[in-house]
Amino acid sequence: MKDLVIIGAGGVGRETAMVVEQINQAGAEWNLLGFIDDDVRLHGALVNRYKVLGGMDRIDSFKEAYVVCAIANCAVRKSIICAVRQKVKGFANIIHPSVYLSPDNSIGEGNIIYPGVVLSTNVTIGNHVIISPKCGIGHDAVIRDYCSLLWNVNVSGHVDIGEGVTMGSGSTVIQNRTIGEGTIVGAGATVIHDLPPYCTAVGVPARVIKNNIKPA
């Protein structure tokens, strides 16, 4: 079994630990050492049976372990990955056994894919993407690095979702559309036109209501 550390002991981290347990039930793969979290109140405590090993300053202690970053915020997740990239053995893909996968898909590293997700054929998933339960990704879609897709997102064929996009629960993108980097799509929105980078879009059809600030 490969040693694994989860960064983040919050909701996404606890869900990731659950997925790890279910992966191991199907076939022993991961030895989950515990969580890394900067909340000092959690240090040394057990969270869902796994120890909080300390804050990010402890990451050097786990040079031989694989890491997955279970932080929902896309920009924060990217900053953490950039900070630890040279300090760990590698980044784990945590993919639930129930996920429907085509052999023609391309999946990067450090991704968390929850139960009930369907990835159609020739789908490209980048690095450090979180795909929540019951999402569907259509053929030839591209989900770029650091995206977060919340529950029940539906992405149609030939859609290109830019880096660091957050898709709210129940949102939908029709075929052949592009969503720009860093954009937030609200819960239940339906995207029928391309969306520019760094905006917030809500509604049916989705309309831009806010321009967001690009991280430095």
C-alpha positions as CSV (number, residue, x, y, z in Angstrom):
1,M,0.0,0.0,0.0
2,K,1.1,3.5,-0.8
3,D,1.3,6.1,2.0
4,L,-1.1,9.0,1.5
5,V,-1.6,12.4,3.3
6,I,-4.7,14.5,2.7
7,I,-4.2,18.3,2.8
8,G,-7.3,19.7,4.5
9,A,-9.4,18.2,7.3
10,G,-12.6,20.0,6.5
11,G,-15.6,18.7,4.6
12,V,-13.9,17.9,1.4
13,G,-11.0,16.3,3.3
14,R,-13.3,14.0,5.2
15,E,-15.2,13.1,2.1
16,T,-11.9,12.3,0.4
17,A,-11.0,10.0,3.4
18,M,-14.3,8.2,2.8
19,V,-13.5,7.7,-0.9
20,V,-10.1,6.3,0.1
21,E,-11.7,3.8,2.4
22,Q,-14.0,2.7,-0.3
23,I,-11.1,2.3,-2.8
24,N,-9.4,0.1,-0.2
25,Q,-12.5,-2.0,0.2
26,A,-12.3,-2.8,-3.5
27,G,-8.5,-3.5,-3.3
28,A,-5.9,-2.3,-0.8
29,E,-4.2,0.7,-2.4
30,W,-3.7,3.5,0.1
31,N,-2.3,3.7,3.6
32,L,-3.9,6.9,4.8
33,L,-1.5,8.5,7.4
34,G,-3.8,11.4,8.2
35,F,-4.5,15.0,7.5
36,I,-2.4,18.2,7.2
37,D,-4.4,21.3,8.3
38,D,-3.3,24.7,9.5
39,D,-6.1,24.9,12.1
40,V,-4.0,24.5,15.2
41,R,-7.1,23.5,17.2
42,L,-7.2,20.2,15.2
43,H,-3.5,19.3,15.6
44,G,-3.2,15.9,17.2
45,A,-6.9,15.2,17.1
46,L,-8.7,12.4,15.3
47,V,-11.0,13.5,12.5
48,N,-13.1,10.6,11.2
49,R,-10.6,8.1,12.7
50,Y,-7.5,9.8,11.1
51,K,-5.0,12.0,12.9
52,V,-4.4,15.6,12.1
53,L,-0.6,15.4,11.7
54,G,0.0,19.2,11.9
55,G,0.1,22.2,9.7
56,M,1.7,22.8,6.3
57,D,5.0,23.3,8.1
58,R,5.0,19.5,8.7
59,I,4.8,18.6,5.0
60,D,8.6,18.0,4.9
61,S,8.0,15.1,7.3
62,F,6.1,13.1,4.6
63,K,8.6,13.2,1.6
64,E,7.9,9.6,0.9
65,A,4.1,9.9,0.9
66,Y,1.7,10.8,-1.9
67,V,-0.5,13.9,-1.3
68,V,-3.9,15.0,-2.4
69,C,-5.2,18.5,-1.7
70,A,-8.8,18.4,-0.6
71,I,-9.5,22.2,-0.5
72,A,-12.6,23.3,-2.3
73,N,-11.4,26.8,-3.2
74,C,-9.6,26.6,-6.5
75,A,-7.2,29.5,-6.0
76,V,-6.2,28.2,-2.5
77,R,-5.8,24.7,-3.8
78,K,-3.4,26.0,-6.6
79,S,-1.3,28.0,-4.1
80,I,-0.9,25.0,-1.8
81,I,0.1,22.7,-4.7
82,C,2.7,25.1,-5.9
83,A,4.1,25.4,-2.4
84,V,4.4,21.6,-1.8
85,R,5.2,20.3,-5.3
86,Q,9.0,19.8,-4.6
87,K,8.4,18.5,-1.1
88,V,6.4,15.3,-1.7
89,K,6.7,12.0,-3.5
90,G,3.8,12.8,-5.9
91,F,0.2,13.6,-6.2
92,A,-2.5,10.9,-5.8
93,N,-5.6,10.5,-8.0
94,I,-8.4,9.5,-5.6
95,I,-11.1,8.0,-7.9
96,H,-14.1,6.2,-6.5
97,P,-14.5,2.6,-7.8
98,S,-18.0,3.5,-9.1
99,V,-16.8,6.2,-11.5
100,Y,-17.5,5.3,-15.1
101,L,-14.3,5.7,-17.0
102,S,-13.5,5.2,-20.7
103,P,-10.1,3.8,-21.6
104,D,-9.8,6.7,-24.0
105,N,-10.0,9.4,-21.3
106,S,-7.0,11.4,-20.2
107,I,-6.7,12.1,-16.4
108,G,-3.8,14.1,-14.9
109,E,-2.6,13.9,-11.2
110,G,-4.0,15.0,-7.9
111,N,-7.6,14.7,-8.8
112,I,-10.5,13.7,-6.5
113,I,-13.5,12.1,-8.3
114,Y,-16.4,11.1,-6.1
115,P,-19.0,8.3,-6.4
116,G,-21.4,8.2,-9.3
117,V,-19.5,10.4,-11.7
118,V,-19.8,9.5,-15.4
119,L,-16.9,10.4,-17.8
120,S,-17.8,9.7,-21.4
121,T,-15.3,9.0,-24.1
122,N,-12.2,11.1,-24.9
123,V,-12.7,13.3,-21.9
124,T,-9.6,15.2,-20.7
125,I,-9.3,16.0,-17.0
126,G,-6.3,18.1,-16.0
127,N,-4.6,18.2,-12.6
128,H,-5.9,18.8,-9.1
129,V,-9.6,18.8,-10.2
130,I,-12.4,18.0,-7.8
131,I,-15.5,16.4,-9.3
132,S,-18.4,15.9,-6.8
133,P,-20.9,13.1,-6.8
134,K,-23.2,12.4,-9.8
135,C,-21.6,14.8,-12.3
136,G,-21.7,13.9,-15.9
137,I,-19.0,14.9,-18.4
138,G,-19.7,14.5,-22.1
139,H,-17.5,13.3,-24.9
140,D,-14.4,15.3,-25.9
141,A,-14.9,17.7,-23.0
142,V,-11.9,19.3,-21.4
143,I,-11.8,20.2,-17.6
144,R,-8.6,22.1,-17.0
145,D,-6.4,22.3,-13.8
146,Y,-7.8,23.3,-10.4
147,C,-11.5,23.2,-11.4
148,S,-14.2,22.4,-8.8
149,L,-17.4,20.8,-10.1
150,L,-20.0,20.5,-7.3
151,W,-22.8,18.0,-7.1
152,N,-24.8,17.1,-10.2
153,V,-23.0,19.3,-12.7
154,N,-23.7,18.3,-16.3
155,V,-21.1,19.2,-19.0
156,S,-22.0,18.4,-22.5
157,G,-19.7,17.3,-25.4
158,H,-16.9,19.4,-26.7
159,V,-17.1,21.8,-23.8
160,D,-13.8,23.5,-22.6
161,I,-13.8,24.6,-19.0
162,G,-10.8,26.8,-18.1
163,E,-8.4,26.6,-15.3
164,G,-9.8,27.2,-11.8
165,V,-13.4,27.3,-12.8
166,T,-16.0,26.6,-10.1
167,M,-19.3,25.0,-11.3
168,G,-22.1,25.3,-8.8
169,S,-24.3,22.4,-7.9
170,G,-26.8,21.4,-10.6
171,S,-25.3,23.7,-13.2
172,T,-25.3,22.7,-16.9
173,V,-23.2,23.6,-19.9
174,I,-24.6,22.9,-23.4
175,Q,-22.3,21.4,-26.1
176,N,-19.5,23.3,-27.8
177,R,-19.2,26.1,-25.2
178,T,-16.1,27.5,-23.5
179,I,-15.9,28.8,-19.9
180,G,-13.0,31.2,-19.2
181,E,-10.3,30.7,-16.6
182,G,-11.3,31.5,-13.0
183,T,-15.0,31.9,-13.7
184,I,-17.8,31.0,-11.2
185,V,-21.0,29.4,-12.5
186,G,-23.8,29.6,-10.0
187,A,-25.9,26.7,-8.7
188,G,-28.5,25.6,-11.2
189,A,-27.3,27.9,-14.0
190,T,-27.5,26.8,-17.6
191,V,-24.6,28.0,-19.8
192,I,-25.7,28.4,-23.4
193,H,-23.1,31.0,-24.5
194,D,-19.4,31.2,-23.9
195,L,-18.4,32.9,-20.7
196,P,-15.3,35.1,-20.3
197,P,-12.5,34.6,-17.8
198,Y,-12.9,35.8,-14.2
199,C,-16.6,36.5,-14.0
200,T,-19.6,35.2,-12.0
201,A,-22.5,34.0,-14.1
202,V,-25.9,32.9,-12.8
203,G,-29.4,32.0,-14.0
204,V,-31.1,30.3,-16.9
205,P,-29.7,31.1,-19.3
206,A,-26.5,32.0,-17.4
207,R,-25.7,35.8,-17.5
208,V,-22.6,37.5,-16.2
209,I,-23.4,39.5,-13.0
210,K,-19.9,40.3,-11.7
211,N,-16.4,40.6,-12.9
212,N,-14.0,38.9,-10.5
213,I,-10.4,39.9,-9.7
214,K,-7.7,37.7,-11.1
215,P,-5.4,36.4,-8.4
216,A,-1.9,38.0,-8.3
